[in-house]
Amino acid sequence: MPESTRSRTNNSETIVHEEIINLIDSPELREHLLHNPQLLSGDHYMQIVGGAPVEITRKRELLGRLVAGGCNSSDDTPYWHYRQICFDYIDDCMNALKAVDGNRKVLLISEISFVDNKVGSAITHGPFPVASWQAALAAMKAYADKWSEMTDLSSSYWMIELFNLANDPSCSYPYDGFLQPDYTYYANASGEIQYICREEEGECGEVLDCIVGGIFGPWFKGAYVDLPTPYKKGDILEIDCRPWAPGPCYCLVANSKLDCLYSDGDGQIRCGSIPYGSCFAGWAYTNLMLSPVFRAKKVTQPLPEEYAALQTIGSDRIDDLLEACADNKEEEPIWLDIYRHRVQ
């Protein structure tokens, strides 16, 4: 490759890499990665794009530029083969949304959720059924126009489900007899879709939840991201993932894996995992889309009274508290094991 062509390619790749890193709100993490891009692989950039709270078509555009710029990266070759799969996934979800026919399908704006520091995101309003995406947009705008002066909609999000009425409800899993959505979309209060989920049918119509796993789970639905961070044991972080989770909340970093200690609101110190979102009271009841890693920032000033106990924990106590919590992990909800990353 001629030197001038290589320079242009490298410059284009650097530009898109910086654009992607700048999707991260966390000031320390953003600066850490901007100054140490060698720590990031192609998979890291894809995780950032998929996990960031930005509009889904913006994610598609960045993924396209990322792949175009990095197609010759020898260490990340497998990830570039996912380009068309990712594009098809996004296009399939968005085309289905725009092609809803009220005679055959119903687009159900199932609820608008309001995050709350005590109960997670369990406060909801809805459902609101409509027959087209344009009708959904109009309904969400009308809702915002009516309630925005009385309610803080910046702490709320929409979950929009698309049902195919031609499906056989007897094959729906796990709620036999009730239809399951073919697609689920998560949008901010203004109706901007940021996360998507496509259901896949297995044997005899069993629905496989969002085809979570190797490709789509971490990128398009699910909070987990595995990024190299600058945080150290003993750091106290403020995390504000609104509208996807209550905030602001605080936790103490326990180790390099970003296990953490946090206050449960009743004066008890609990342990969890920042990358998995289990780092604040009420996490188990929160439909978390955005990883706390994107919004974490270091705290040096005194904490609010309900979190002040975190600042009294000395470094010599952190390991003991974490171990004690791990010994009692069976008390955590069995459907979300916050320690599963330890065996990977």
N, C-alpha and C positions, 0 to 999 in steps of 0.2 A: 504494500500500500504506500503510495507517495506520501512524503512527509506532510505536505499541505492538507491532503485529505485526512490523514490521521489526526492532525491538529484540530481540524473542524469537527471530526467525529468525537474526539475527546472533549472538546469544548461543549458540544451539544449534550453529551452524556453528563458532564459536570453540571450543566444548567438544570437538567431535569432532576438530577440527584438532589441538588440544593432546593429546588421547588418542593420536592417530596419531603425532605427533612423539615422544611418550613411549615408543613402541615401540623407539626407537633407543637402544641401550646406550651408544654413544659419548658421553661427558659433554660434550666441547667442541661436537660437532655438534648434540646435543640442545639445549643452551643457546643456541647460535647461531640455530637455527631457531625456538625458542620466542620469542626476542627480535626476530626478523626474519621474521615470517610472510609479509610482502609478497614475499619472495623465492620463495615456493612457488606453483606452479600446481596445478590439479586433477590433472594428470598426475603431478606429484611426490608428492602424497598417495597416489595409487593405487600408485605404485612402492614407497613405504614399506610400505603395507599388504601388497602381494604379496610383497615381499622379506623382511619381518620374520620372525623365528623364533617365530611364535605359531601356535596351533591354527587349522586351516583354517576352521572354522565361525565363529571369532572374526573372521577376515578377512572372511568374508561379511557378518557383522553390521556391521562398520565400513564396508565399501564401501557398504552400503545407507544408512547414516546419512550418509556423506560425500556421496553423490549427492543425497539428500533435502535436505541443507543447502545444497548448492551448485548446484542446478538452474537458478538464475537468474544464474549467473556468466557474463557475456557473453564474457569472454576464454577460457573453457574449455568452451564449449558442446559441441564434438564429443565430449569425454570423457564427458559425462553420458549420451550415447546408448549407451555400452557397458555400462550397468548390467545390463540384462537378459541381454546376452551373457555377462557375467562370472558372473552368478548361474546361468545355464543351464550354463555350463562347470563350475562347482563342483558344482552339483547332479547333473549327469550323472556326474561322477567318483565322487561319494560314494554316489549311488544304485546305481551299478554294483557298488561294493564291498559294499554291504549286501545286494544281491540275488544274490550268487554262488550258483549251484546246482552242487553237486559232480558232478551227472550230465552237465552240459554244459560247465562251466568249472572251472578249478582256480585257486585263489588261491595264488600262490607267494610265500612270504616268501623271497626269493631269497638274501638274506645279511644278516648284521649286520656292519658295517664298524667297525674300530677305527682311529682316526687315530693317526698316528705321525710324529714330527718328521723322521725320515729317509726314510720311504717313502710319505708321504702317507696315503691311506686304503686301501692295498692289502691290509692284513691283514683277512681276512674269515672268517666262520664260517657255514656253510650250504652249499646251500640247504635250506630246510625247507618242503615242500609241505603245504598244508591245503586244506580244501574250503569254508570259510566265513569271514566276517570275525570272527565270534564265536570260532571256533576259532583264528584268527590272534591275536586279543587274548589268549586263554588261553595260547597258546604263548609269546608274548612275555613275559607275566607270569611264566610258569614258568621261562623262561630267566633273567629278571632275578632271581627268587628264588634260583635255583641258583648264579648266577655273581657276583652283586653284591658279595659279601663277598671274593671273590678277584680281581675285575677291576674297573677303573674304568669303569663303563658310562656315566659322564657324557661320556666321550670316544668314544662310539659312536652309530651311528644305523642304522635299518632301511631297506632298500630293498625295497618290496613290489610285486610285479608281478602283474597279473591277465591270464591268458591265456584266450582263447576257443578251446576245442578244436575248434569247428566251422569255424574259419578254414582256408583253403587254404594250407598252408605253402609251396607252389610259388610263391606270389605275395609271399612275405615278402621284404623288402628291408632291409639288404643281404645278409643271411645266407640265401640261397636254400636251401630245404629245411628250415628251422627256423622254428617259430612265433615271432612277435614279440608282445610284450604289448600289449593294448589300452589299458591304464592302468598308470601307475607312481605309487607313493605313497612319499614320504620322511617317515619318522617318527623322533622321538627314541627314546631307549632304553625309555621307558615305553609306546611305541606311539601317541603323540600325533602325528597327521599334520599336517605343517606346509607341505609342498610337494606339488603334484600335477602330473601330466602325462598328457594324453590323446593317443593316437595317432590320426591321421586317414588314411583310405585315399584314394589318388589313383587315377590311371588303372591299370587292371589290378591293383588291390589293392596298389600300392606304398605303403608306409607313409611318411608325411611326419613327420619327427621332431618330435613335440610341438607341431606348428603354431607353431614359433618365429617371431617377427617382430613385426608391428605391435601385437598386443594381449597375447597370453598369455605369450610367452617371457620378457619381463622381469619379469612379475608373479608367475608361479606356478612357474617353473623357470628357473634361470639367475641367476647372482650379480649381474649388472650393474645398477647404479642410477646415475642422473645427478642428483645433489643438489648444491646450492650449499654448499660447506664452508668453514670458517674457516682451513684449514691453509695454510701458506705454505712457499715454497721454503726448504729447510734444516731444516724440522721433522722430528724423528724420532718415529715412531709405533710403539706396541706394538699388535699386532693378535692377538686370540684368538678365532677363529671356531669353536672346538670346540662341538659334536661334528662339524661339517661340514668342518673342516680342522685340520691340526696347529696347535698354539699352546702358549704365546705365541711370536710371532715379531716381528721388527722391520724397519722399512724407513725410508728417508730420502726425504722429499718433494722431487721435482725441479722441479716447475712447477705452475701453476694447474690443469692437467688431471689432476693427481695421478699423473703418471708418477712412477716411484720407482726408487731403487737399493736393493738388498738383498744380503746375503751368502748364497752358495749352500751354505755349510757346509764347503766345502773351501778357504776363504780367498779365493775369487774374488768380486768385486763384479759382480752382474748387474743388469739393469734390467727393469722391468715396468710394470704399470698397476694401481694400487690398486682402482679401480672394477671392473676385470675379474678381480681375484683373483690376478693374476700378480705377487705381491709377497713370496713366501717360497719357500725351497727345497722342492722337491717339489710345487709347485703344479700342474705338468703331469700329475701322477698322482693328483690329488685331484678327486673328484666334488663340486665346490663348489656348494652351494645358497645360502649366505649371503654377501652382499657384505661384504668387509672394511670398507667404509665404515660399516657398522652398529656395528662393534666397535672401531674405531680410537680410541686416546687418546694424547695427547702424552706424551713421556718426557723427563724432565730429569735423572734420576739416571744413574750409570754403567751401561752395558749389560753383559749377560753376556759372558764372554770371547770366545765365538765370533762375537759381533756387534759387538765393540768397534771394529772398523775403520770402521764407519759414522760414529762420532763424530769420527774424524780427517779426514773429508772436508770441506774448506773450500768455501764457496759458489762460489769461483772455479773449482773443479774439477768441479762438478756437471754443467754443460752439456757439457763435454768428455767426461766419462764416459758421459753419456746418448747423445751423438752416436756415440761409438765403439760402443756397444751396438747402436744402431739400424742402423749400417753392417753389423753381423754378425747381423742378425735372422734370416737364413736358417738359422741354427743352431737356432732355436727350433722346436718341433714345428709342422709345417705345418697341423695341424688346429686350432690355436688361435693366431691371429696377434694378439699383444698390442698391436700398433700399428694395428689396423684402425680404432680410434676417431679416428685423426688425419685420416682422409680423409672423415669425415662432415661 
